[in-house]
Amino acid sequence: MIETAMGSAQTWECDAMGHMNVQFYVARATDGLAALGLALGFGAPRDGLGLVAEDHHIRYLREVRPGVCLTVWGGVLAIEGDSLRAYQEIRNTASGLVQATFIIEAGLYDLASRTRRPLPAGAREAAKRLLVELPDHGAPRGLARTPPRPTPTWDEADRLGLPLTAQGVVGMADCDQHGFMVTRGNMGRVADGLPNLIAKTRGIDRSEDDGYGSAALEYRFVFRSAPRAGDLLALRSGLKGIGAKTVNWVQWLFDRASGQAVATAESINVNFDLVRRKSMPIGDEQRRALARHIVPGLSL
């Protein structure tokens, strides 16, 4: 693998849990994908073409606290047709410990029109020196990389009774130079909706318990279209299942005007002790409260 991005966790990137919010892991991986495309000879984003993520599988192995120095390493797992499968991991620069991993299905796009383009004829040859094997710590664990379901609609979310957990307009600060929402914006809306999701499923205000929070272990994101500045996006959320220590959420992010999902996501989350910085078991009361909200057959 090669170094594709480098930086550090800023205080403003950290959330109520005291660690870097999930959307900023995505931001680092997006920077790394641009550098990987440049190394493959696709040009820099300013040249008009660039790799755009269509599917993310993410594992969060260690939390990132403010000030931690980070390096993104990346390589190519495979090229199939006009799709590139990349692997990236975010490491602590000082210790070398892996903080998070990404398996990214990406395509080459005209960034101004967000239309897909074929990979250059020499892409496979260029990728040979960057080929890597998927390490065990980067492989899916609780979320399978199976083909996603057809694009959900708002009416379907209504029929399933999925609550609204976030809604807002895409601002220019969320967009690239061409006015399309950046990849991390999808994850940002899911993260913003989590307190409302907890309130609507458990009836509690998470901010009232200073010692308790939640943390993601694994995510799968499917990006279905590119929202633009001014679009009104709305998040509908549901519970797929409850494990021994984990909960399995599914999120559908909609363009409110069209009623079509722009992205879908699935995650594995745990309760998080903010003092001991460790996962917590699911109590009987919490399990009973959540069980009433399970939606059979829900998927991304």
MOGI-V498142 format. One record per helix or strand of 3 or more residues. SS is the DSSP state (alpha for helix, beta for strand). FROM is the first residue (numbers start at 0). TO is the last residue. If there is no record, write none. Layout:
SS:FROM:TO
SS:FROM:TO
This chain:
beta:1:7
alpha:10:12
alpha:21:38
alpha:44:46
beta:48:59
beta:68:79
beta:82:91
beta:97:109
beta:114:116
alpha:122:129
alpha:135:137
alpha:153:159
beta:162:168
alpha:171:173
alpha:182:201
alpha:205:207
beta:211:222
beta:231:241
beta:245:254
beta:259:272
beta:277:279
alpha:283:290
